[in-house]
Amino acid sequence: MGAANDNLVEISGLEFSYGPRKLLKGLSLKIPRGKVVAILGASGSGKSTLLRLIGGQAVPDGGAVKVDGQVVHELGTRALYALRRRMGMMFQAGGLFSDMTVYENIAFPMREHHRDLPESVLRRIVLMKLQAVGLRGTHALMPNELSGGMSRRVALARAIAADPMLTMYDEPFGGLDPISINVIANLIRQLNDALGATSIVVSYDVSEAVKLVDYVYVIADGVVAGEGTPDEVLASKDPYVSQFMHAKADGPIAFHYPGKPIGEDLGLRSGAGGPRVINRP
């Protein structure tokens, strides 16, 4: 994956918990400059949390997150803000400002980061970003006038508005029709290469992610379960990686979230004649 100075993001021994639940358990990975890297895993594996840690919205319990040589969780407010200005984020739920037009949503990060930008130049940039995602004609609409798929495409346009060095896409294909998925995937790839930027795509959509990215990490049980090029990960013999990448019903990935046996929760008790209901006064 390259020498240390070739990596824009370096994560080592990362630990993070939500209350008593330990989500990340010593996770380590590297994101090379100029590449598109997928972080894949089942729902609840910590993919979105990892993006929050990279962006400094959360602080790890242990380990370190470095972005462009800076330890994110050690930065002061001013330095963290300066670093975030060089990042773009497409949120899982879109995250558009409901009281702003589509135009103002795209313009917002540029107004924040380039306050001396003339309005005429700003307008051209906003319309070009919307044109790239096929939604220039929506610039005067409010978010509640958009379909779910259109909202996600506007969110992508906002993520790339300021041409960031690092763009993070949290489930970019969710809620999109097949044509839009193909357009968005190609756009992520083309923009990354044209700008010489770096992109992280978090997803559980294996089929789309592997067509788009240079390298894949599969995370499970708080650590990296497998990594490699798309072809290498698809050919993995690891039980978890193989089950996830090929959507197999049987394997170490359980469908049910851990909990008590259902009989215990429902007040059932097994006896010689099988389960029966316990009569309660």
C-alpha positions as CSV (number, residue, x, y, z in Angstrom):
1,M,0.0,0.0,0.0
2,G,3.0,2.3,-0.2
3,A,5.4,4.0,2.2
4,A,4.2,5.9,5.2
5,N,4.6,9.4,3.5
6,D,2.4,8.1,0.6
7,N,-0.5,7.7,3.0
8,L,-3.0,10.5,3.5
9,V,-4.8,8.6,6.4
10,E,-3.1,6.3,8.8
11,I,-5.1,4.6,11.5
12,S,-3.3,2.5,14.2
13,G,-4.7,0.4,17.1
14,L,-8.0,2.3,17.0
15,E,-10.4,1.5,19.9
16,F,-13.9,3.0,20.3
17,S,-16.9,2.1,22.4
18,Y,-20.5,3.2,22.7
19,G,-21.1,2.7,26.5
20,P,-20.3,-0.9,27.3
21,R,-20.3,-2.0,23.7
22,K,-16.8,-2.0,22.3
23,L,-17.1,-1.3,18.6
24,L,-13.5,-0.9,17.4
25,K,-11.0,-3.2,18.9
26,G,-7.5,-2.2,17.7
27,L,-8.3,-1.5,14.1
28,S,-5.4,-0.4,11.8
29,L,-5.5,0.6,8.2
30,K,-3.9,3.1,5.7
31,I,-5.4,5.2,2.9
32,P,-2.9,6.1,0.2
33,R,-2.9,9.5,-1.4
34,G,-4.7,9.7,-4.8
35,K,-6.6,6.4,-4.4
36,V,-10.2,5.4,-3.9
37,V,-10.5,3.0,-1.0
38,A,-13.6,1.1,0.1
39,I,-14.3,0.2,3.7
40,L,-16.8,-2.6,3.7
41,G,-18.6,-4.5,6.4
42,A,-21.9,-5.6,7.7
43,S,-24.4,-3.1,9.2
44,G,-23.2,-2.1,12.7
45,S,-19.6,-3.0,12.1
46,G,-18.4,0.6,12.8
47,K,-17.9,1.9,9.2
48,S,-19.7,5.2,9.8
49,T,-18.1,5.6,13.2
50,L,-14.7,5.3,11.6
51,L,-15.5,8.3,9.3
52,R,-16.5,10.3,12.3
53,L,-13.2,9.5,14.0
54,I,-11.3,10.5,10.8
55,G,-13.2,13.8,10.7
56,G,-12.7,14.5,14.4
57,Q,-16.4,14.4,15.3
58,A,-15.6,11.6,17.8
59,V,-12.5,10.9,20.0
60,P,-11.1,7.4,20.2
61,D,-10.7,5.5,23.4
62,G,-7.3,4.3,22.2
63,G,-5.0,4.3,19.2
64,A,-4.5,7.1,16.8
65,V,-6.0,8.6,13.6
66,K,-3.6,10.6,11.4
67,V,-4.7,12.7,8.5
68,D,-2.0,14.4,6.4
69,G,0.5,13.8,9.2
70,Q,-1.7,15.3,11.9
71,V,-3.1,13.3,14.8
72,V,-6.8,14.4,14.5
73,H,-7.9,14.0,18.1
74,E,-4.9,16.0,19.4
75,L,-5.7,19.1,17.4
76,G,-7.1,22.2,19.0
77,T,-10.3,23.7,17.7
78,R,-8.7,26.1,15.2
79,A,-6.4,23.5,13.7
80,L,-9.2,20.9,13.5
81,Y,-11.4,23.4,11.7
82,A,-8.6,24.1,9.2
83,L,-8.1,20.4,8.6
84,R,-11.9,19.8,8.1
85,R,-11.9,22.6,5.5
86,R,-9.8,20.2,3.4
87,M,-12.3,17.4,3.7
88,G,-15.6,16.7,2.0
89,M,-18.3,14.4,3.5
90,M,-21.4,12.8,2.0
91,F,-23.5,11.8,4.9
92,Q,-25.4,8.5,5.0
93,A,-28.8,10.3,5.3
94,G,-27.9,13.1,3.0
95,G,-27.8,15.8,5.7
96,L,-29.1,18.7,3.6
97,F,-30.1,21.9,5.4
98,S,-33.9,21.7,5.2
99,D,-34.4,25.5,5.2
100,M,-31.9,26.2,2.4
101,T,-32.5,25.8,-1.4
102,V,-30.4,23.3,-3.3
103,Y,-28.2,26.1,-4.5
104,E,-27.5,27.4,-1.0
105,N,-26.8,23.9,0.3
106,I,-24.0,23.6,-2.3
107,A,-22.8,27.1,-1.8
108,F,-22.6,26.7,2.0
109,P,-19.2,25.0,2.3
110,M,-17.6,27.4,-0.2
111,R,-19.1,30.5,1.6
112,E,-17.5,29.1,4.8
113,H,-14.1,28.2,3.3
114,H,-13.7,31.0,0.7
115,R,-15.4,34.1,2.1
116,D,-13.8,36.4,-0.5
117,L,-15.1,34.4,-3.5
118,P,-17.1,36.7,-5.8
119,E,-20.8,35.7,-6.1
120,S,-20.5,35.4,-9.9
121,V,-17.7,32.8,-9.5
122,L,-19.6,31.0,-6.7
123,R,-22.7,30.7,-8.9
124,R,-20.7,29.1,-11.7
125,I,-19.1,26.6,-9.4
126,V,-22.4,25.6,-7.8
127,L,-24.1,25.1,-11.1
128,M,-21.2,23.1,-12.4
129,K,-21.3,20.8,-9.4
130,L,-25.0,20.3,-9.8
131,Q,-24.6,19.7,-13.6
132,A,-22.1,16.9,-12.7
133,V,-24.7,15.0,-10.7
134,G,-27.4,15.8,-13.3
135,L,-29.4,18.2,-11.1
136,R,-28.7,21.7,-12.3
137,G,-32.4,22.2,-12.9
138,T,-33.1,21.7,-9.2
139,H,-31.0,24.7,-7.9
140,A,-34.1,26.7,-6.8
141,L,-35.9,23.8,-5.1
142,M,-36.0,23.1,-1.4
143,P,-34.8,19.7,-0.1
144,N,-38.4,18.6,0.7
145,E,-39.2,18.9,-3.0
146,L,-36.6,16.3,-4.0
147,S,-36.9,12.6,-4.1
148,G,-34.7,10.5,-1.8
149,G,-32.3,9.7,-4.7
150,M,-32.1,13.3,-5.8
151,S,-31.3,14.4,-2.2
152,R,-28.4,12.0,-2.1
153,R,-27.1,13.3,-5.4
154,V,-27.3,16.9,-4.1
155,A,-25.4,15.7,-1.0
156,L,-22.7,14.3,-3.2
157,A,-22.4,17.6,-5.1
158,R,-22.1,19.5,-1.8
159,A,-19.4,17.0,-0.6
160,I,-17.2,17.8,-3.6
161,A,-18.1,21.5,-3.8
162,A,-14.8,22.8,-2.4
163,D,-12.6,20.3,-4.3
164,P,-11.3,18.7,-1.0
165,M,-8.1,16.7,-0.6
166,L,-10.1,13.9,1.1
167,T,-13.7,13.1,0.4
168,M,-15.6,10.5,2.5
169,Y,-18.7,8.9,1.1
170,D,-21.0,7.2,3.7
171,E,-23.2,4.8,1.8
172,P,-23.3,6.8,-1.5
173,F,-25.4,4.3,-3.4
174,G,-28.3,4.0,-0.9
175,G,-31.7,5.1,-2.2
176,L,-30.5,5.5,-5.8
177,D,-31.9,3.8,-8.9
178,P,-29.5,1.7,-11.1
179,I,-28.8,4.4,-13.6
180,S,-28.0,7.0,-10.8
181,I,-25.8,4.5,-9.0
182,N,-23.7,4.0,-12.2
183,V,-23.5,7.7,-12.8
184,I,-22.5,8.5,-9.2
185,A,-19.9,5.7,-9.1
186,N,-18.3,6.9,-12.3
187,L,-18.4,10.5,-11.0
188,I,-16.6,9.6,-7.7
189,R,-13.9,7.8,-9.7
190,Q,-13.5,10.6,-12.3
191,L,-13.4,13.4,-9.8
192,N,-10.9,11.7,-7.7
193,D,-8.5,11.1,-10.6
194,A,-9.0,14.5,-12.2
195,L,-8.3,16.4,-8.9
196,G,-5.6,14.1,-7.6
197,A,-7.7,13.7,-4.5
198,T,-8.3,10.8,-2.1
199,S,-11.6,9.1,-1.5
200,I,-13.0,6.8,1.1
201,V,-16.2,4.9,0.2
202,V,-18.0,3.3,3.1
203,S,-20.6,0.8,1.9
204,Y,-22.2,-2.6,2.2
205,D,-22.9,-2.6,-1.5
206,V,-20.2,-5.0,-2.6
207,S,-21.0,-5.2,-6.3
208,E,-20.8,-1.4,-6.8
209,A,-17.9,-0.8,-4.5
210,V,-15.5,-3.3,-6.1
211,K,-16.1,-1.8,-9.6
212,L,-15.1,1.6,-8.4
213,V,-12.2,1.3,-6.0
214,D,-8.4,0.6,-6.0
215,Y,-8.3,-1.2,-2.6
216,V,-10.7,-2.8,-0.2
217,Y,-10.8,-3.2,3.6
218,V,-13.4,-5.5,5.1
219,I,-13.9,-4.9,8.8
220,A,-15.5,-7.3,11.3
221,D,-15.6,-7.6,15.1
222,G,-13.7,-4.3,15.5
223,V,-10.7,-5.1,13.3
224,V,-9.7,-5.6,9.7
225,A,-10.9,-9.0,8.6
226,G,-9.4,-8.8,5.1
227,E,-7.8,-6.4,2.7
228,G,-6.5,-6.3,-0.8
229,T,-7.4,-5.3,-4.4
230,P,-11.0,-6.0,-5.3
231,D,-10.0,-9.2,-7.1
232,E,-7.9,-10.4,-4.1
233,V,-10.7,-9.8,-1.6
234,L,-13.3,-11.4,-3.8
235,A,-11.1,-14.5,-4.0
236,S,-10.5,-14.6,-0.2
237,K,-10.9,-17.9,1.6
238,D,-11.5,-16.2,5.0
239,P,-14.9,-17.4,6.2
240,Y,-16.1,-13.9,7.2
241,V,-14.7,-12.1,4.1
242,S,-16.0,-14.8,1.7
243,Q,-19.5,-14.7,3.3
244,F,-19.8,-11.0,3.1
245,M,-18.3,-10.4,-0.3
246,H,-20.5,-13.1,-1.9
247,A,-23.7,-12.6,0.3
248,K,-23.8,-16.2,1.5
249,A,-26.5,-17.0,4.0
250,D,-24.3,-19.4,6.0
251,G,-21.2,-18.2,7.8
252,P,-19.9,-16.4,10.8
253,I,-22.0,-13.3,10.2
254,A,-25.1,-13.7,12.3
255,F,-28.5,-12.3,11.2
256,H,-29.7,-11.7,14.7
257,Y,-28.2,-9.1,17.1
258,P,-26.9,-10.9,20.2
259,G,-29.6,-11.3,22.9
260,K,-31.3,-13.7,25.3
261,P,-32.9,-16.8,23.9
262,I,-36.3,-15.9,22.6
263,G,-38.0,-18.4,24.9
264,E,-36.6,-16.6,27.9
265,D,-37.7,-13.2,26.6
266,L,-41.2,-14.5,25.9
267,G,-41.6,-16.3,29.2
268,L,-41.5,-19.8,27.7
269,R,-40.0,-22.8,29.3
270,S,-38.9,-26.1,27.7
271,G,-40.3,-29.3,29.3
272,A,-40.7,-32.9,28.4
273,G,-43.6,-32.1,26.1
274,G,-41.8,-29.2,24.5
275,P,-42.1,-25.4,25.0
276,R,-45.1,-24.2,27.0
277,V,-46.4,-20.9,28.2
278,I,-45.8,-20.2,31.9
279,N,-49.1,-19.2,33.5
280,R,-48.8,-16.0,35.5
281,P,-51.3,-14.7,38.0
